[in-house]
Amino acid sequence: MHIEIHKEGKTTIAEVVSDDIEIKDVQDALDLMANAGYMGAEKIILYEKNLATGFFDLKTGIAGEILQKFTNYRVQLAIIGDFSTRTSKSLRDFIYESNKIGRILFLPSVEDAKERLK
């Protein structure tokens, strides 16, 4: 995994650059937060392809467990992807509510993420 650091005003954002699944469980999320924090970032950009397949099936509970850690540690997260292809109503509702609250964001591009995270 490679982490790129972006400075947006006074905000430091870590962007995970990888073609692999990097977040499979809660420990992976905690490790990512620790690495980003060590690099001075308080916010993280992650791609849909970097999350375990079951993440987007809310019945598995993986998303809830992982995202709860980001919330508990007050690390804002933007997940980049095309979420329009997701057919689950509960997932679409979850994405809508998450974007409204703003702690966890589901966005179409890095540019959108940088804008919302700064």
QUIHUPE-V114959 format. One record per pair of residues at least 24 apart in sequence whose ideal C-beta (glycine too) atoms are under 10 Angstrom apart, sorted by the first residue. I is the first residue (numbers start at 1). J is the second residue. Records with the same first field share a line. If there is no record, write none. Layout:
I->J / J
This chain:
1->28 / 31 / 32 / 35 / 50
3->32 / 35 / 36 / 38 / 39 / 41 / 44 / 45
4->39 / 41 / 45 / 110
5->36 / 39 / 40 / 41
6->41 / 43 / 45 / 110 / 113 / 114 / 117 / 118
7->40 / 41 / 114 / 118
8->43 / 113 / 114 / 115 / 117 / 118
9->118
10->118
11->41 / 42 / 43 / 76 / 114 / 117 / 118
12->36 / 37 / 39 / 40 / 41 / 42 / 43 / 117
13->41 / 42 / 43 / 44 / 45 / 76 / 78 / 110 / 113 / 114 / 117 / 118
14->38 / 39 / 40 / 41 / 42 / 43 / 44 / 45 / 46 / 75
15->41 / 43 / 44 / 45 / 46 / 47 / 78 / 80 / 110 / 113 / 114
16->44 / 45 / 46 / 47 / 50 / 80
17->45 / 47 / 50
18->46 / 47 / 49 / 50
19->47 / 49 / 50
20->49 / 50
21->49 / 50 / 51 / 52 / 53 / 55
22->46 / 47 / 49 / 50 / 51 / 52
23->50 / 51 / 52 / 55 / 62 / 66 / 79
24->50 / 51 / 52 / 53 / 54 / 55 / 62 / 66
25->52 / 62 / 65 / 66
26->62 / 65 / 66 / 68 / 69
27->66 / 69
28->52 / 66
29->62 / 65 / 66 / 67 / 68 / 69 / 70 / 73 / 75 / 77
30->66 / 69 / 70 / 73
32->66 / 69 / 70 / 75 / 77
33->69 / 70 / 72 / 73 / 74 / 75 / 77
34->73
36->75 / 77
37->73 / 75
41->75 / 117
42->73 / 74 / 75 / 76 / 117
43->70 / 75 / 76 / 77 / 78 / 105 / 113 / 114 / 116 / 117 / 118
44->70 / 75 / 76 / 77 / 78 / 79 / 113 / 117
45->76 / 77 / 78 / 79 / 80 / 105 / 107 / 110 / 113 / 114 / 117
46->70 / 77 / 78 / 79 / 80 / 81 / 113
47->78 / 79 / 80 / 81 / 110
48->79 / 80 / 81 / 82 / 83 / 85 / 86 / 106
49->80 / 81
50->79 / 80 / 81
51->79 / 81
55->79
56->81 / 83 / 86 / 88 / 91 / 94 / 95
57->86 / 88 / 90 / 91
58->88 / 90 / 91 / 93 / 94
59->88 / 90
63->91 / 94 / 98 / 104
64->94
66->104
67->94 / 98 / 103 / 104
68->104
70->103 / 104
71->101 / 103 / 104
74->103
75->103 / 104
76->102 / 103 / 104 / 105 / 113 / 116 / 117
77->103 / 104 / 105 / 106 / 113 / 117
78->102 / 104 / 105 / 106 / 107 / 109 / 110 / 112 / 113 / 114 / 115 / 116 / 117
79->104 / 105 / 106 / 107 / 113
80->105 / 106 / 107 / 108 / 109 / 110 / 111 / 112 / 113
81->106 / 107 / 108 / 109
82->108
83->107 / 108
84->108
